[in-house]
Amino acid sequence: MGRSRNARRGQAATAPVVEPVDGGLAELTPDRDRARAWTLHIDGAPQSHVDLDDPTCLDFEYQRRLGHVVDLAAPPGSPVHAVHLGGGALTLARYVAATRPRSTQQVVERDAPLVQLVRRELPLPAGARVRVRSADAREGLAKVPDGWADLVITDVFSGARTPAHLTSTEFLDEVRRALRPGGVYAANLADGPPLAHLRGQIATAAARFGELALIADPAVLRGKRFGNAVLVAADQPLPVAELTRRAASDRQPARVEHGRALLDFTGGAPVVTDAAAVASPAPPPSVFR
């Protein structure tokens, strides 16, 4: 297994770090363009990108879209209470800590060996108020106090699929319980044609939240390719205009759907409950080539 010690010494990364974790074979690959930046892969599938010198750098498109949600969830720079379901390389937790100092964050990541790898090779910044719990996402969420969170972000994949028990109304009931009044929920979803999973997740969120928005590549929304979409939900009006502006100005522009157009997009998809929930579809092999 490859090991690299130079991430912590401020030197340029030179060799990958490869270790088995519960979810498969984890590989931290150095970024050729950034001296202390790494990409985390699990069994060859890219999961996260981290720049230790600049935690505000969100290299993956879905992470930038989640970053827009973080930026608009509260006044600029003000601290928040955030819950991250799914940790990966702790990219979004680092981003919140950098852009909203004094924020208090809880990360729930089931893969304990992955957490140990990330903590060792990609240490969190000094002073970051981030607690990482190794537990199932739904079980960890159940331990969050009622009304504690300003923001709950779900980015959980097992074998590149979102587990079934994180797709239901019962799961969203737990999210709502943990959110304070006015809090925001965001989820990274992945789907491809015919978009049955994505449509069902929108319908399910609409059954539990009063306001929704979806940020996605137009080609994904048209069912032309497999990809990620960020679903945003709250009970108060969302900053749709600013989300739209930011998404459109990204280096990989995205579209924001909301209101009647978003509900029409569901095409009558049924609301998902625990009894009928299934995992999200597996991505085609071509996605990671």
C-alpha positions in Angstrom: 0.0 0.0 0.0 1.3 3.5 -0.9 1.8 5.9 2.0 2.6 9.6 1.9 3.7 11.6 4.9 4.2 14.9 3.2 0.5 16.2 3.3 1.1 17.3 6.8 4.5 18.9 6.2 3.4 21.5 3.6 5.2 19.8 0.8 3.8 18.8 -2.6 2.1 15.5 -2.7 4.1 12.9 -4.6 2.5 9.5 -4.1 -1.0 8.1 -3.7 -2.2 6.7 -0.4 -4.0 3.4 -0.8 -5.7 1.5 2.1 -8.6 -0.9 2.5 -11.7 0.6 4.3 -15.1 -0.8 5.0 -16.5 0.5 1.8 -13.8 -0.9 -0.4 -10.3 0.2 -1.5 -9.7 3.8 -0.7 -7.1 5.8 -2.7 -6.0 9.4 -2.0 -4.6 10.7 -5.3 -2.5 13.8 -5.3 -3.7 16.7 -7.5 -1.1 17.6 -10.1 -2.2 21.2 -10.1 -2.3 22.0 -6.4 0.5 21.2 -4.0 -1.5 19.9 -1.1 -4.7 18.8 -2.8 -6.1 15.2 -2.9 -8.9 13.3 -4.5 -10.5 10.5 -2.6 -11.6 7.4 -4.6 -13.4 4.4 -3.3 -13.1 1.3 -5.5 -12.1 3.7 -8.3 -15.2 6.0 -7.9 -14.3 9.6 -7.1 -15.8 10.7 -3.8 -14.3 13.9 -2.6 -11.6 16.5 -3.4 -9.7 18.4 -0.6 -7.2 21.2 -0.9 -5.5 21.5 2.5 -4.2 25.0 1.6 -7.6 26.3 0.5 -10.6 24.5 2.1 -12.9 26.9 0.1 -11.9 25.2 -3.1 -14.7 22.9 -4.2 -13.5 21.1 -7.2 -16.4 18.6 -7.8 -19.5 20.2 -9.4 -22.0 18.8 -6.9 -19.9 20.0 -4.0 -19.8 23.5 -5.4 -23.6 23.4 -5.7 -23.8 22.3 -2.0 -21.4 25.1 -1.3 -23.9 27.6 -2.8 -26.5 26.2 -0.4 -24.2 26.7 2.5 -23.4 30.2 1.5 -27.1 31.2 1.3 -28.3 29.3 4.3 -27.5 32.1 6.7 -26.0 35.7 6.6 -22.5 35.7 5.2 -19.9 34.6 7.7 -22.3 33.9 10.5 -21.8 30.6 12.4 -24.2 27.7 11.9 -25.0 24.3 13.4 -24.5 21.9 10.6 -25.1 18.1 10.3 -23.3 16.2 7.5 -24.7 12.7 6.8 -21.8 11.1 4.9 -18.3 12.4 5.5 -16.0 11.3 2.7 -12.9 13.5 3.0 -14.9 16.0 5.1 -14.8 18.5 2.2 -18.0 20.3 3.1 -17.3 20.4 6.8 -13.9 22.1 6.0 -15.8 24.6 3.7 -18.3 25.5 6.4 -15.4 25.9 9.0 -13.5 28.2 6.6 -16.5 30.3 5.4 -18.4 30.4 8.7 -15.9 30.5 11.6 -17.1 29.3 15.0 -19.7 27.0 13.3 -20.4 23.8 15.2 -20.7 20.7 13.0 -21.5 17.0 13.4 -20.4 14.6 10.7 -21.9 11.1 10.6 -19.8 8.6 8.6 -20.3 4.9 8.9 -16.9 3.9 7.6 -14.7 4.1 10.6 -11.4 3.1 8.8 -12.1 5.8 6.2 -12.5 8.4 9.0 -9.2 7.3 10.4 -7.5 7.5 7.0 -8.9 11.0 6.4 -8.0 12.3 9.8 -4.5 11.0 9.5 -3.6 12.1 6.0 -5.9 15.1 5.6 -6.2 16.6 9.1 -8.8 19.2 9.8 -7.7 22.8 10.4 -6.9 23.7 13.9 -9.8 25.1 15.7 -12.5 23.6 13.5 -15.4 22.6 15.6 -16.2 19.4 13.9 -17.3 16.2 15.6 -17.1 13.0 13.6 -19.2 10.0 14.6 -18.8 6.6 13.0 -22.4 5.4 12.7 -25.1 4.7 10.2 -26.4 8.0 8.9 -30.0 7.6 10.1 -28.9 6.3 13.5 -26.5 9.2 13.9 -29.2 11.7 12.8 -31.5 10.3 15.5 -29.0 11.4 18.1 -29.0 15.0 17.0 -31.1 17.1 19.4 -34.5 18.4 18.3 -34.2 21.7 16.5 -30.4 21.8 16.8 -29.4 22.1 13.1 -29.5 25.2 10.8 -28.4 22.9 8.0 -28.5 19.2 7.3 -26.6 17.9 4.2 -27.0 14.3 3.0 -24.2 12.9 0.8 -24.3 9.2 1.5 -23.3 6.5 -1.0 -22.6 2.8 -0.5 -21.2 1.2 -3.5 -22.0 4.4 -5.4 -25.7 4.1 -4.4 -27.7 6.0 -1.8 -29.0 3.4 0.7 -32.8 2.8 0.6 -33.4 3.9 4.2 -32.2 7.4 3.4 -34.8 8.0 0.7 -38.1 7.8 2.6 -40.6 10.1 4.3 -39.7 8.5 7.6 -36.0 9.6 7.0 -37.1 13.1 6.2 -39.3 13.2 9.3 -36.0 12.7 11.2 -34.4 15.5 9.2 -37.2 17.9 10.0 -37.0 17.0 13.7 -33.3 17.8 13.8 -33.7 21.1 11.9 -34.6 24.3 13.7 -37.5 26.3 12.4 -36.3 28.0 9.2 -33.5 25.4 8.7 -32.4 24.1 5.3 -32.0 20.5 4.0 -29.8 19.7 1.0 -29.2 16.3 -0.5 -26.8 15.1 -3.2 -28.8 12.7 -5.5 -27.5 10.7 -8.4 -29.6 9.3 -11.2 -29.9 8.7 -14.9 -32.6 8.0 -17.5 -35.5 7.5 -16.9 -34.9 9.6 -13.7 -37.4 7.5 -11.7 -35.3 7.8 -8.5 -34.8 11.6 -8.8 -38.5 12.2 -9.5 -39.5 10.0 -6.5 -37.1 11.9 -4.2 -38.6 15.3 -5.3 -42.1 14.0 -4.7 -41.0 12.6 -1.3 -39.4 15.9 -0.2 -42.5 17.8 -1.4 -44.6 15.7 1.0 -42.5 17.0 4.0 -41.3 20.5 3.0 -43.1 23.5 1.8 -40.3 24.9 -0.5 -38.1 23.0 -2.9 -35.4 23.7 -5.5 -33.3 21.4 -7.6 -29.8 22.2 -9.0 -28.6 20.0 -11.9 -26.9 19.9 -15.2 -29.5 20.5 -18.0 -28.4 17.2 -19.6 -29.2 15.3 -16.4 -32.6 16.9 -16.1 -33.3 16.0 -19.8 -32.4 12.4 -19.0 -29.5 12.5 -21.4 -26.9 11.2 -19.0 -26.3 9.9 -15.5 -25.2 12.6 -13.0 -25.7 14.4 -9.7 -28.5 16.8 -8.7 -28.7 18.8 -5.5 -32.1 18.9 -3.9 -32.7 21.8 -1.5 -35.7 21.9 0.9 -37.1 24.2 3.6 -40.3 25.5 5.0 -39.5 29.1 4.2 -38.9 30.7 0.7 -35.5 29.6 -0.7 -33.1 32.1 -2.3 -33.9 30.8 -5.8 -32.8 33.8 -7.7 -29.3 33.8 -6.1 -29.0 30.0 -6.4 -29.9 30.4 -10.1 -27.3 33.1 -10.6 -24.5 31.1 -8.9 -25.4 27.8 -10.6 -25.5 29.5 -14.0 -22.1 31.1 -13.5 -20.2 28.0 -12.4 -17.6 26.6 -14.8 -20.0 23.7 -15.3 -23.3 25.7 -15.5 -26.4 24.2 -13.9 -30.1 24.9 -14.0 -32.3 25.5 -11.0 -35.9 24.2 -11.1 -38.4 25.2 -8.5 -42.1 25.8 -7.9 -44.7 24.4 -10.3 -42.1 23.4 -12.9 -40.3 21.2 -10.4 -43.5 19.5 -9.2 -44.5 18.9 -12.8 -41.1 17.3 -13.3 -42.0 14.5 -10.9 -44.6 13.3 -13.4 -46.8 11.9 -10.6 -44.0 9.8 -9.1 -45.1 8.2 -5.8 -43.9 9.3 -2.4 -41.3 6.9 -1.0 -41.9 5.3 2.3 -39.7 2.9 4.3 -41.9 0.0 3.2 -41.2 0.6 -0.5 -37.8 2.3 -0.5 -35.0 1.0 -2.7 -31.4 2.2 -3.1 -30.6 4.7 -5.9 -29.6 3.2 -9.2 -26.0 2.2 -9.7 -24.1 4.5 -12.1 -23.1 3.0 -15.5 -19.4 2.0 -15.7 -18.8 4.7 -18.2 -19.4 7.4 -15.6 -16.0 6.8 -14.0 -13.9 6.3 -17.1 
